[in-house]
């Protein structure tokens, strides 16, 4: 069962993050999720398997003024024991339906270019690759 998450679900969402990420990553993502749960132009969906919260997806509207509305899939996070069971696809479909409700004409997503599974899921879900980007950094 998929439902819209509320601010009261923040601890549950944090537990899902910790199962799927390092603690440092989870702390940063927690900040982003809290923002999504309290913003009018963002949404978080939480997925339950047998009443156990196992995954979530976060989306946002890129063009808030509806001149050229675009929705973005910000992240999908799934507990390790529940991965590769079609949950990401279900969440993706739910997010796309939300984007259509918001009158978006485009729905975008991004992932690490080394994440072949996610790239394949997007490709099989009707997304077309726009470009590949590499980010660089150095200590100064």
C-alpha beads as a LAMMPS data file, in Angstrom:
LAMMPS data file: protein, C-alpha beads

140 atoms
139 bonds

1 atom types
1 bond types

-500.0 500.0 xlo xhi
-500.0 500.0 ylo yhi
-500.0 500.0 zlo zhi

Masses

1 110.0

Atoms # bond

1 1 1 0.000 0.000 0.000
2 1 1 1.346 3.432 -0.926
3 1 1 0.218 6.585 0.845
4 1 1 1.318 10.188 1.157
5 1 1 3.748 10.646 4.046
6 1 1 3.165 13.263 6.712
7 1 1 5.580 15.041 9.049
8 1 1 4.664 12.470 11.726
9 1 1 6.266 9.821 9.446
10 1 1 9.711 11.453 9.623
11 1 1 11.117 8.877 12.071
12 1 1 9.837 6.003 9.923
13 1 1 11.373 7.564 6.810
14 1 1 14.656 8.002 8.722
15 1 1 14.692 4.299 9.565
16 1 1 14.291 3.432 5.880
17 1 1 17.137 5.827 5.024
18 1 1 19.468 4.302 7.614
19 1 1 18.803 0.828 6.254
20 1 1 19.721 1.931 2.719
21 1 1 22.483 4.519 3.348
22 1 1 25.461 5.363 5.492
23 1 1 24.729 7.415 8.613
24 1 1 26.356 10.530 7.113
25 1 1 24.231 10.304 3.974
26 1 1 21.095 9.614 6.003
27 1 1 21.595 12.760 8.100
28 1 1 21.742 14.943 4.985
29 1 1 18.806 13.144 3.373
30 1 1 16.787 13.572 6.586
31 1 1 17.083 17.331 6.156
32 1 1 15.811 17.073 2.573
33 1 1 12.905 14.845 3.573
34 1 1 11.831 17.179 6.387
35 1 1 11.810 19.991 3.831
36 1 1 9.749 17.899 1.410
37 1 1 7.205 17.020 4.090
38 1 1 6.636 20.695 4.878
39 1 1 6.718 22.208 1.354
40 1 1 3.648 22.731 -0.808
41 1 1 5.555 21.933 -4.018
42 1 1 7.001 18.609 -2.834
43 1 1 5.611 15.245 -1.801
44 1 1 6.809 12.033 -0.204
45 1 1 5.074 8.698 -0.718
46 1 1 5.667 5.804 1.654
47 1 1 5.179 2.162 0.680
48 1 1 4.084 -0.571 3.088
49 1 1 4.426 -4.320 2.663
50 1 1 2.167 -6.215 5.095
51 1 1 1.810 -3.011 7.151
52 1 1 5.613 -2.636 7.442
53 1 1 7.081 0.613 6.008
54 1 1 9.735 -0.498 3.518
55 1 1 10.315 2.311 1.011
56 1 1 9.597 5.890 0.039
57 1 1 9.825 8.199 -2.943
58 1 1 10.225 11.968 -2.937
59 1 1 9.134 14.295 -5.765
60 1 1 9.085 18.019 -6.356
61 1 1 7.758 20.582 -8.787
62 1 1 10.521 22.394 -10.616
63 1 1 8.464 25.216 -12.157
64 1 1 6.215 26.375 -9.331
65 1 1 4.511 29.088 -11.394
66 1 1 3.038 26.581 -13.875
67 1 1 4.496 28.359 -16.901
68 1 1 6.145 25.103 -17.924
69 1 1 5.407 22.689 -15.096
70 1 1 7.941 19.904 -14.655
71 1 1 8.034 17.364 -11.847
72 1 1 11.215 15.711 -10.650
73 1 1 11.739 12.401 -8.924
74 1 1 14.192 13.411 -6.217
75 1 1 14.826 9.998 -4.705
76 1 1 13.570 6.506 -4.089
77 1 1 14.845 4.689 -1.018
78 1 1 14.094 1.014 -0.285
79 1 1 15.139 -1.147 2.671
80 1 1 17.771 -3.665 1.585
81 1 1 15.624 -6.765 2.219
82 1 1 12.867 -5.387 -0.042
83 1 1 14.930 -4.332 -3.054
84 1 1 14.432 -5.900 -6.496
85 1 1 10.774 -6.698 -5.817
86 1 1 9.082 -4.082 -8.014
87 1 1 8.627 -1.538 -5.223
88 1 1 10.636 1.180 -6.988
89 1 1 8.494 0.790 -10.105
90 1 1 5.272 1.105 -8.064
91 1 1 6.570 4.233 -6.361
92 1 1 7.667 5.662 -9.679
93 1 1 4.168 5.144 -11.118
94 1 1 2.636 6.858 -8.058
95 1 1 4.987 9.822 -8.434
96 1 1 4.190 10.138 -12.124
97 1 1 0.459 10.152 -11.334
98 1 1 1.090 12.967 -8.834
99 1 1 2.963 14.911 -11.525
100 1 1 0.012 14.522 -13.900
101 1 1 -2.376 15.754 -11.172
102 1 1 -0.166 18.855 -10.899
103 1 1 -0.591 19.366 -14.676
104 1 1 3.074 18.695 -15.399
105 1 1 3.981 17.990 -19.004
106 1 1 7.363 16.468 -18.151
107 1 1 8.648 14.195 -15.412
108 1 1 12.389 13.999 -14.822
109 1 1 14.688 11.783 -12.805
110 1 1 18.401 11.465 -12.240
111 1 1 20.786 8.843 -10.958
112 1 1 24.452 8.010 -10.702
113 1 1 25.752 6.892 -14.113
114 1 1 27.214 3.794 -12.448
115 1 1 23.789 2.750 -11.112
116 1 1 22.870 0.436 -13.985
117 1 1 19.776 -0.975 -12.238
118 1 1 18.219 2.458 -11.774
119 1 1 19.142 3.522 -15.294
120 1 1 17.479 0.373 -16.641
121 1 1 14.350 0.977 -14.546
122 1 1 14.051 4.523 -15.878
123 1 1 14.615 3.356 -19.434
124 1 1 11.989 0.591 -19.130
125 1 1 9.587 3.113 -17.559
126 1 1 9.578 5.344 -20.630
127 1 1 12.269 7.864 -19.665
128 1 1 14.793 8.836 -22.298
129 1 1 18.323 9.798 -21.404
130 1 1 18.975 13.506 -21.837
131 1 1 22.673 13.664 -20.979
132 1 1 25.364 12.331 -18.684
133 1 1 27.069 14.590 -16.191
134 1 1 30.225 14.164 -14.178
135 1 1 30.812 16.238 -11.050
136 1 1 34.311 17.056 -9.865
137 1 1 35.646 18.349 -6.558
138 1 1 38.919 18.826 -4.749
139 1 1 40.025 19.753 -1.280
140 1 1 41.341 23.292 -0.983

Bonds

1 1 1 2
2 1 2 3
3 1 3 4
4 1 4 5
5 1 5 6
6 1 6 7
7 1 7 8
8 1 8 9
9 1 9 10
10 1 10 11
11 1 11 12
12 1 12 13
13 1 13 14
14 1 14 15
15 1 15 16
16 1 16 17
17 1 17 18
18 1 18 19
19 1 19 20
20 1 20 21
21 1 21 22
22 1 22 23
23 1 23 24
24 1 24 25
25 1 25 26
26 1 26 27
27 1 27 28
28 1 28 29
29 1 29 30
30 1 30 31
31 1 31 32
32 1 32 33
33 1 33 34
34 1 34 35
35 1 35 36
36 1 36 37
37 1 37 38
38 1 38 39
39 1 39 40
40 1 40 41
41 1 41 42
42 1 42 43
43 1 43 44
44 1 44 45
45 1 45 46
46 1 46 47
47 1 47 48
48 1 48 49
49 1 49 50
50 1 50 51
51 1 51 52
52 1 52 53
53 1 53 54
54 1 54 55
55 1 55 56
56 1 56 57
57 1 57 58
58 1 58 59
59 1 59 60
60 1 60 61
61 1 61 62
62 1 62 63
63 1 63 64
64 1 64 65
65 1 65 66
66 1 66 67
67 1 67 68
68 1 68 69
69 1 69 70
70 1 70 71
71 1 71 72
72 1 72 73
73 1 73 74
74 1 74 75
75 1 75 76
76 1 76 77
77 1 77 78
78 1 78 79
79 1 79 80
80 1 80 81
81 1 81 82
82 1 82 83
83 1 83 84
84 1 84 85
85 1 85 86
86 1 86 87
87 1 87 88
88 1 88 89
89 1 89 90
90 1 90 91
91 1 91 92
92 1 92 93
93 1 93 94
94 1 94 95
95 1 95 96
96 1 96 97
97 1 97 98
98 1 98 99
99 1 99 100
100 1 100 101
101 1 101 102
102 1 102 103
103 1 103 104
104 1 104 105
105 1 105 106
106 1 106 107
107 1 107 108
108 1 108 109
109 1 109 110
110 1 110 111
111 1 111 112
112 1 112 113
113 1 113 114
114 1 114 115
115 1 115 116
116 1 116 117
117 1 117 118
118 1 118 119
119 1 119 120
120 1 120 121
121 1 121 122
122 1 122 123
123 1 123 124
124 1 124 125
125 1 125 126
126 1 126 127
127 1 127 128
128 1 128 129
129 1 129 130
130 1 130 131
131 1 131 132
132 1 132 133
133 1 133 134
134 1 134 135
135 1 135 136
136 1 136 137
137 1 137 138
138 1 138 139
139 1 139 140
